[in-house]
Amino acid sequence: MATLRLFASVREAASGERSITIDGASVGEVVTAACDKFGDHFAALIPTCKVWVNGEPAEMDTAIEANDEVAILPPVSGG
């Protein structure tokens, strides 16, 4: 089971959840499970986000192990 950490707009789309534990063998499986759990609005944000595993950039096919941390980071704007 990986810990999924959510930030900014994806956190808001997940009803304010900061982190949850989700089972999956890859980043893609974890993200798909999160989309199933949180719905279409959450899923619509994912294509614009970056995903990191244990502080390193990751792709959807990146393998994960128990106790890994998967973070979903939406684009940041400001000025």
N, C-alpha and C positions, 0 to 999 in steps of 0.2 A: 504494500500500500504506500503510495506516494502522498506527500503533503502538497496540495495545490494552493498557492498563494495568489490572491487576486488584488489588483490595484485599480484605483480611479474608476473609470466608466465601467469596466468589467465587474468591479466590486459592486457598484450600484445596480448593475443588471442582475447580479446574483443576490439580490435582496440584502445587500450590505455585508455578506459573508467575507471575512478577511482570509480565512483559510479553511480547507476541508481535506479530509483524507479520502482518496479515490484509488481504486485498484486499477492497474493497467501495466502492460509490459513495455509500452512505448509512450512517448509524449502524445502521439495521435490518439491512442486509446484513452488516455487520461482526459484529453481535451474533448473527445467525443462523449465520454461519460458526463463531463461537466455540462456540455451543451444539452444532453438529454435531461439532466437534472434541472437546469436553469432556464431552458426554453429558447425560443426563436430570437428574442432580442439579444440575449447573451451570445448566441451562435453567430448573429449578424456582425458582431464586433470582432470576432476572432481573426478574420482575414487581415485586419489592419494592425494586429498586435504582434509583438515579439515574444518569443518564449525562451526562457532560460531554465537550465537544470543545474542545480547546485552552484549558481552564480556564473554559469557559462552559457553563451548562446547555444540554442538547440534547434533542431528541425523536428518535424512531426514524426520522422522515422527513428529518432534518437531513442535507444533502449534506456529504460529506467529500472532501478532496483528498489527493493523495500527501503524505506527511510530516505529516499531521494526527495528533494524539494523542487517542484515545478512551479515557476512563476510566470504569470501572464501579464505583460506590460503593454497597455495601450499607448498610442502616440501621445506625446506631451506637447502642449503648446503654451505659449506665454510670451511675455515681452518685458 
